[in-house]
Amino acid sequence: MNPLAPSLMTPAERRTELCRILALGLIRLMQRQSSQLSDPAGETSLHSLPDQSAHATPTHRRTA
């Protein structure tokens, strides 16, 4: 990810960043279409291990 604000980038740098993002999206789409479908509805697995899950379980609570 490019941390530079688009307003500070040259037009060529913005085009390069846009092409990179689009290319990554196209690669993900192609991989998704070629992967094994997990059910007849067409859903695919995220292939995440349980310890890599993005589940947000709070470790402690704070009172307001």
PEWOSUL-V754781 format. One record per residue. N is the residue number from 1. RES is the residue in one letter. PHI is phi in whole degrees, -180 to 180 (* if undefined). OMEGA is omega in whole degrees, 0 to 359 (NA if undefined). Layout:
n = <N	N>
res = <RES	RES>
phi = <PHI	PHI>
omega = <OMEGA	OMEGA>
This chain:
n = <1	2	3	4	5	6	7	8	9	10	11	12	13	14	15	16	17	18	19	20	21	22	23	24	25	26	27	28	29	30	31	32	33	34	35	36	37	38	39	40	41	42	43	44	45	46	47	48	49	50	51	52	53	54	55	56	57	58	59	60	61	62	63	64>
res = <M	N	P	L	A	P	S	L	M	T	P	A	E	R	R	T	E	L	C	R	I	L	A	L	G	L	I	R	L	M	Q	R	Q	S	S	Q	L	S	D	P	A	G	E	T	S	L	H	S	L	P	D	Q	S	A	H	A	T	P	T	H	R	R	T	A>
phi = <*	-90	-79	-77	-64	-56	-68	-97	-99	-75	-56	-66	-66	-66	-63	-61	-64	-63	-63	-64	-64	-64	-64	-63	-64	-65	-62	-63	-63	-65	-66	-66	-70	-94	-82	-68	-79	-89	-155	-63	-75	94	-77	-114	-78	-84	55	-106	-76	-55	-77	-103	-65	-95	-66	-98	-99	-66	-88	-156	-112	-116	-96	-83>
omega = <181	182	183	179	180	180	179	182	174	177	180	178	178	177	179	179	179	179	179	180	179	179	178	178	179	178	179	179	180	178	180	181	182	182	177	177	184	176	183	180	178	179	178	179	176	180	178	174	182	181	177	182	178	180	184	176	180	179	175	180	176	176	182	NA>
